[in-house]
Structure formats: structure tokens, C-alpha cells
Amino acid sequence: MPVTDDFLTDDDQVTGGTTGFSGDDGDQTLVTKEGLKQLKDELDELKTTRRTEVAQRLKEAISYGDLSENSEYEEAKNEQAFVEGRILELEQKIKNAKIISGKKLLGHGKEVDIGSTVTVANTTDGDEPEKYTIVGSTEANPLEHKISNESPMGKALLGRRKGENVEITSPSGLIAFEILNVA
């Protein structure tokens, strides 16, 4: 399925990555504007608050003396490594972010794409229809019915249209869904 620049917004200052959403480019992070804001907020929190807290804990632990048997020091060093690693990870994700904007999709509402909200009915179990929003893996949250484009269900739904049936292999076996609506 061809990808156009209409898929992305250019009003945010987001650089890096490549155009497209195939999932093949490990550097690219697909996010909504809200998701990008959450990433930036978390990064800001880590850089301002958590770094300072960890530095204070390290300073306090060092003051206890003998570092070779100082569990507080080891714990603070481990936390510092985690915080710094998360900062690097978030900076990379933000640098390579591509904003997904459902409003700019060509033929939006006809074909499932990232940013689409899809209503599906489980034809295997006859469960009530459920709505899912297809998002990038960074924003996926099954409790909020946001599923990743890289998940088995997300992959199966991408490119499909209302009325089509899809089958998804899950740990509990094959599950069939009918697409009731694409928005």
C-alpha cells in the first residue's frame, strides 16, 4: 500500500526517520500528537525531577562510606542507569517520531490504517462488537482499546475494509473477526 506525505503532519517539529509505516524501519516511531506530548512530558520529568532525585540519593549513599558493601549506593547506581537509559530511549523515539493523523489519510474511513478506529465482531465466540484504535507500538494500551499496528490483530486489520473477515492466530487458537465499521 503506497504511503504519501499526507499521512504525516508537518506542523510539529519532528525530524528523522523515513516516510512510511511499514514497521520495517526500526528507527521510526509512529505516534499521535497526544502520544508525542506524553513522550516529551515523560522525558522532561526524567531530566528535571528524577535525575535530581537519583543524584541526591547517590550523594547520600556515598556519604555512608565503604561503597563495596553499600546496598543503597548499588541501588542508586542501578536507578541512575535505568533513568539515563530511559532518557536516551525517549530522545531517540522523539527524534524519529512520525505523527499519525487520521484526518489526512487518503480514503480515510474506508480502509483500516494507523489512526483508524475499527469496530469488530468476534465471529468465533459471538462476543459483543468492540472498538479498537490502531496506533504505533509506543502508544499501544489494550486497556484503552489502543492496539499496535505491529500486534497480530493490528497486522491482520491493516488494509482491510468494512465487511471483510479476518482471522488471527492467538495463543488460544484461531479467532475470526468481521469488520463492522472503519472510522
Beta strands, then each sheet from edge to edge (+ up, - down):
strand 1: 29-31
strand 2: 97-99
strand 3: 117-122
strand 4: 130-135
strand 5: 146-148
strand 6: 165-170
strand 7: 173-182
sheet 1: 1+ 2+
sheet 2: 5+ 4+ 3- 7+ 6-
end
